[in-house]
Each structure stands twice: as structure tokens, then as C-alpha cells.
């Protein structure tokens, strides 16, 4: 476990970026998508002055070794501790491939990645933000794998986006209980593929009949898009939610643990809602850059601010890159 000390009378600030996902070719000198990514992250770091950078998956495309190394070198160059988890595209070439990328990443001086128990995947680890010796916020970093099978209504076996496995749920419970014994009262999960509850939260929160594609980020910060009980929600939903297609009960499990208050996911490039659902805030991080597919108005990162009581504020930091398009 890596521990950071929060300075007195100053927030500890976490900048989460997600889905940069450039290929080897896009990292060539002069490529527009490289310029967009580099400009955006430089702006984010300058504006937010983070104490820690987290990356919630799909750092590149599996097999694009140069892209992984170029991204790591660029992030590491800021001199700020940074911690990634893997997404489905990182994992799609199998366990040996992602382990080789992880091994290289651990040689970068500012990367605090830990592989964790290989039976759980690659990159299940804990980061503690502490006030003296007491953890005031824990970041539980999770590998959501690539694909998993499921049985459809007709009894056919099909492939879907993966999910946290039962052994990970047990590991999370063990880590959370250990943190609670040390006095921790707040924890955040950082993963790539969202849990199924993102689906039920979106159905509950957005007003029925509203054209979700017509909502701008500015409109979504008002109350007209949201049902009663969800007026504190923000953000847009421009595409479907790519979770495992069946409810895995993870939200109930996380609620039972008592101190998990935020979940941060990536995966969907043009969703960025934050919905407080049943006591846990479900967050889509703002996508970084033009990799794979994107919407330029949803470019930037997501900032989590920690005070003596844990994460108390989460906001998107948008970066305008129209001059680079």
C-alpha cells in the first residue's frame, strides 16, 4: 500500500484521466491526436496542481508497446505520482501481455502501480491518503478485465464486457475492513468498466422522455434534466452503459462495507454523469483526448478533492482544444 500525507490546511487533489487510448501511429511527432492529448494534460496539471494522477483504463491499444511507453514517459515527466488501472483494450491481448506492460511501468520513478494478487487480475491495489497515521481517504484501484460470458434470455452463451470477480469482492472487503480498523471513514473505487448499477442509476435519475442527446454539459448542471431526489446530479449520457449485462450485486456489497462513497469509471467516452445513487456517487470520468472516439466538448479530466473527512468534492475540468482540431 502506498501512503500519502495530506498537508495541514490544504486539500489533497487527485486528477483522474481516462481512455487516452492512442495507437503507436498517433504518438508520431506532429500527429494531431498526440498534440490534443499533450496539450490537454498539460493544461489539466497546470490548472489543478494535482498531488496524484490516476488513470482509469484504456491507456492505449493492446500490442501498441510504443504508445504505452510514450504515454508513461509523458505522464511521468510531470514529476507527480501517478497510478493506473487497466481497461478492456489494455487487457485484450491476455495476462502475459499486460503483465509485461505493468513491469515496464513500474520502472518509471513516479509510477506507484502495484500488480497485486495475480488471481484477481493485474493492478488491484490500495492507495491511502493520511492525516498523520490515520487514513482519511482510500483509493481502491481495480482491474475490471476484458470480456466475460453470460447466458441470454434464450439460453445462448454470449460474450460481454467483463465485471469484478467474486474474489475481488472478497479482497475489497478485506482491505476495507483493515482500513476501518485504522480509522478510515471514506473510500473511492477506481476502475474502468462500470458496475451494473450505473444502468439503474441513470434510469432513475434522468427524466423520462427527455432526449439525452440534446442535453449539453451546461444544461446537465441544472435541475431540468433530473428527477426528484437526483437534483444534485450532473453530466451527460450520450451512449449506452457498457457494463456486464446482469446485475452482479456489487453495489449492495459496497454499501454493506459502509465507507465506499465514490466510484470512478471510464470505458464510455461520451458519458460523464455523476449520480448519487443509494448513498454512493457513481461517476464517469471525463475522457482525455481524441483516442478511439470522442466528443470534443467532453475533453479533460476529473478532479477529486480530499479534506480531513475524505473526498468532499468531485468536478470535471474541461479543456477547450478547438484551436488544435
C-alpha positions in Angstrom: 0.0 0.0 0.0 1.3 3.4 -1.0 0.5 6.2 1.6 0.5 9.9 1.1 0.3 12.6 3.8 -2.2 15.3 3.3 -0.7 18.7 4.2 -2.5 20.6 7.0 -5.0 23.2 5.9 -4.6 22.2 2.2 -6.7 19.8 0.1 -5.1 16.7 -1.3 -6.0 16.8 -5.0 -6.4 13.8 -7.3 -6.7 14.3 -11.1 -8.3 11.3 -12.8 -7.8 10.9 -16.5 -9.3 8.1 -18.6 -9.2 6.4 -22.0 -6.3 8.3 -23.7 -6.1 5.3 -26.0 -3.7 6.4 -28.7 -2.1 3.9 -31.1 1.6 3.8 -32.0 1.0 5.8 -35.1 -0.9 8.5 -33.2 2.2 9.1 -31.0 4.3 10.0 -34.0 5.6 13.6 -34.0 3.2 16.0 -35.5 0.1 13.8 -35.2 -3.0 15.9 -34.2 -4.2 13.4 -31.6 -0.9 13.4 -29.8 -1.0 17.2 -29.8 -4.5 17.2 -28.3 -3.6 14.7 -25.6 -0.4 16.5 -24.6 -2.0 20.0 -24.6 -5.0 18.8 -22.6 -2.9 17.0 -19.9 -0.5 20.0 -19.6 -3.5 22.3 -19.1 -5.1 20.0 -16.5 -1.9 19.7 -14.5 -1.3 23.5 -14.6 -4.9 24.3 -13.6 -5.5 21.7 -10.9 -2.0 21.2 -9.4 -2.7 17.6 -8.5 -0.9 15.7 -5.8 -1.7 12.4 -7.6 -2.7 11.5 -11.1 -4.9 8.3 -11.5 -5.7 6.7 -14.9 -8.9 4.7 -15.1 -8.1 2.4 -18.0 -7.6 2.0 -21.8 -4.2 3.7 -21.7 -3.6 2.6 -25.3 -4.4 -0.4 -27.5 -3.0 -3.8 -26.6 0.0 -4.6 -28.7 1.0 -0.9 -29.2 4.1 -1.0 -27.0 5.4 2.3 -28.1 2.1 4.0 -27.3 2.2 2.6 -23.7 5.7 3.7 -23.2 5.2 7.1 -24.7 2.2 7.8 -22.5 4.0 6.6 -19.4 7.0 8.8 -20.2 4.8 11.8 -20.8 2.8 11.4 -17.6 6.0 10.6 -15.5 7.6 13.8 -16.8 5.4 15.9 -14.7 7.2 14.7 -11.6 3.8 13.8 -9.9 3.0 10.4 -8.5 0.6 8.5 -10.9 -1.3 5.3 -10.6 -3.1 3.5 -13.5 -5.6 0.7 -13.7 -6.2 -1.3 -16.9 -9.2 -1.3 -19.2 -10.6 -3.9 -21.6 -8.4 -2.7 -24.5 -5.3 -2.9 -22.3 -6.3 -6.5 -21.3 -7.4 -7.8 -24.7 -4.1 -9.5 -25.5 -4.1 -11.5 -22.4 -2.5 -11.7 -19.0 1.1 -12.1 -20.1 0.9 -9.0 -22.3 -0.5 -6.7 -19.7 2.0 -8.1 -17.2 4.8 -7.0 -19.5 3.4 -3.5 -19.8 3.0 -3.4 -16.0 6.6 -4.5 -15.4 7.8 -1.6 -17.6 5.6 0.9 -15.9 7.0 0.0 -12.5 10.4 1.2 -13.7 9.1 4.8 -14.1 10.2 6.7 -11.0 6.8 8.4 -10.3 4.6 5.5 -11.1 3.2 3.9 -8.0 1.5 1.0 -9.7 1.3 -2.4 -7.9 0.5 -5.7 -9.6 -1.3 -7.2 -6.7 -2.6 -10.8 -6.4 -2.5 -12.4 -9.9 -5.5 -14.4 -9.1 -7.5 -11.1 -9.1 -6.1 -9.8 -12.4 -3.3 -7.2 -12.7 -3.4 -4.0 -10.7 -5.6 -4.5 -7.7 -4.0 -2.3 -5.0 -4.7 0.4 -2.4 -3.6 4.0 -2.0 -4.0 5.6 1.3 -4.2 9.4 1.9 -3.5 10.0 5.5 -3.6 12.7 8.2 -0.7 11.7 10.4 -1.1 8.0 10.8 -4.9 7.8 10.2 -6.1 7.1 6.6 -8.7 9.8 5.7 -9.3 8.5 2.2 -8.5 5.2 0.5 -8.3 4.7 -3.3 -9.1 1.1 -4.2 -7.6 0.5 -7.6 -9.3 -2.3 -9.6 -8.8 -4.4 -12.7 -12.1 -4.9 -14.5 -10.6 -7.3 -17.1 -11.8 -7.6 -20.7 -14.6 -10.0 -21.5 -16.8 -12.4 -19.7 -19.5 -14.9 -20.8 -23.2 -14.7 -19.9 -26.4 -16.6 -20.8 -29.0 -14.6 -22.7 -32.8 -14.9 -22.3 -32.8 -17.6 -24.9 -30.3 -19.7 -23.1 -27.4 -18.9 -25.5 -23.9 -18.2 -24.2 -22.6 -14.9 -25.3 -19.6 -12.6 -24.7 -20.0 -9.3 -22.9 -17.9 -6.7 -21.2 -16.3 -8.1 -18.0 -17.0 -7.4 -14.3 -15.3 -7.6 -11.0 -15.0 -11.3 -10.0 -16.2 -12.7 -6.6 -12.6 -13.0 -5.4 -12.1 -9.3 -5.9 -15.2 -8.5 -3.9 -13.7 -10.6 -1.0 -10.4 -8.8 -1.4 -12.1 -5.4 -1.4 -14.0 -6.3 1.8 -10.7 -7.4 3.5 -8.9 -4.2 2.6 -11.9 -2.0 3.6 -12.2 -3.7 7.0 -8.4 -3.3 7.6 -8.8 0.4 6.7 -11.7 0.8 9.0 -9.7 -0.7 11.8 -7.2 2.1 11.3 -10.0 4.8 11.5 -10.7 5.3 7.8 -14.2 6.5 7.1 -14.1 7.2 3.3 -13.1 5.2 0.2 -13.2 5.6 -3.5 -13.1 2.8 -6.1 -11.3 3.5 -9.4 -12.0 1.1 -12.2 -12.5 1.0 -16.0 -15.7 -0.9 -16.8 -18.6 0.4 -14.6 -20.6 -1.8 -12.4 -24.2 -2.6 -13.4 -25.7 -0.1 -11.0 -24.7 2.7 -13.4 -27.6 1.5 -15.5 -30.2 1.6 -12.8 -28.9 4.9 -11.6 -29.2 6.5 -15.0 -32.8 5.2 -15.4 -33.7 6.5 -12.0 -32.1 9.9 -12.3 -32.8 11.3 -15.8 -36.3 12.4 -16.5 -38.3 10.0 -18.6 -38.9 11.1 -22.2 -36.0 13.6 -22.3 -33.8 13.5 -25.4 -30.5 12.7 -23.7 -28.5 13.6 -26.8 -29.9 17.1 -26.7 -28.6 17.8 -23.2 -25.4 19.9 -23.1 -23.0 19.7 -20.2 -24.2 23.1 -19.1 -27.8 22.1 -19.2 -27.0 18.9 -17.2 -25.7 21.1 -14.3 -29.2 22.5 -13.9 -32.2 20.7 -12.4 -34.4 20.4 -15.5 -32.9 17.0 -16.6 -33.2 15.2 -13.3 -36.0 13.5 -11.3 -36.8 14.5 -7.7 -34.1 13.1 -5.4 -31.4 13.4 -8.1 -31.2 17.2 -8.5 -27.6 17.1 -7.3 -26.6 15.0 -10.4 -24.6 16.4 -13.3 -23.4 15.3 -16.6 -24.5 13.8 -19.9 -25.2 10.3 -21.2 -24.6 10.2 -25.0 -24.2 6.4 -25.3 -25.2 3.2 -23.6 -23.6 1.9 -20.5 -21.1 -0.9 -21.3 -21.2 -2.8 -18.1 -21.7 -6.6 -17.7 -25.3 -7.1 -18.7 -26.6 -8.6 -15.5 -26.7 -7.2 -12.0 -23.8 -8.6 -10.1 -24.9 -7.3 -6.7 -21.7 -5.2 -6.3 -23.5 -2.0 -5.3 -25.2 -3.8 -2.4 -21.8 -5.3 -1.4 -20.1 -1.9 -1.5 -22.9 -0.3 0.5 -22.6 -3.1 3.2 -18.9 -2.2 3.6 -20.0 1.2 4.9 -17.3 3.6 3.8 -17.3 3.4 0.0 -18.7 6.8 -1.1 -17.5 7.2 -4.7 -16.9 5.0 -7.7 -15.0 6.4 -10.7 -15.2 4.6 -14.1 -14.1 5.2 -17.6 -15.0 3.0 -20.7 -17.7 5.1 -22.2 -16.1 8.0 -23.9 -19.1 10.3 -24.2 -20.8 9.8 -20.9 -19.7 11.9 -17.9 -22.6 11.8 -15.5 -22.2 11.8 -11.7 -25.3 10.4 -9.9 -25.6 9.9 -6.2 -27.4 6.6 -6.1 -28.4 4.8 -3.0 -25.6 6.5 -1.0 -22.7 6.1 -3.4 -21.8 8.6 -6.1 -21.4 6.8 -9.4 -19.0 8.8 -11.6 -17.9 8.7 -15.2 -14.6 10.4 -15.5 -14.1 13.0 -18.3 -12.2 11.4 -21.2 -8.7 12.7 -22.1 -8.2 13.4 -25.8 -9.3 12.1 -29.2 -8.2 8.5 -29.0 -10.6 5.9 -30.4 -13.7 8.0 -30.5 -14.7 11.2 -28.6 -16.8 14.3 -28.4 -14.5 17.4 -28.3 -16.9 19.2 -25.8 -16.2 16.3 -23.4 -12.4 16.6 -23.2 -10.5 16.9 -20.0 -10.2 15.2 -16.6 -12.0 14.8 -13.3 -10.8 16.2 -10.0 -11.4 14.7 -6.6 -10.6 17.0 -3.6 -9.8 15.5 -0.3 -10.0 17.3 3.1 -9.8 15.9 6.6 -13.1 14.0 6.1 -12.1 12.4 2.8 -13.3 13.2 -0.8 -15.7 16.1 -0.4 -15.8 17.5 -3.9 -15.7 15.9 -7.4 -15.8 18.1 -10.6 -15.0 17.9 -14.2 -12.3 20.1 -15.6 -13.0 20.8 -19.3 -10.2 21.7 -21.7 -11.1 23.5 -24.9 -8.9 22.2 -27.8 -10.8 23.8 -30.8 -7.6 25.5 -31.9 -6.0 22.1 -32.4 -8.8 20.5 -34.4 
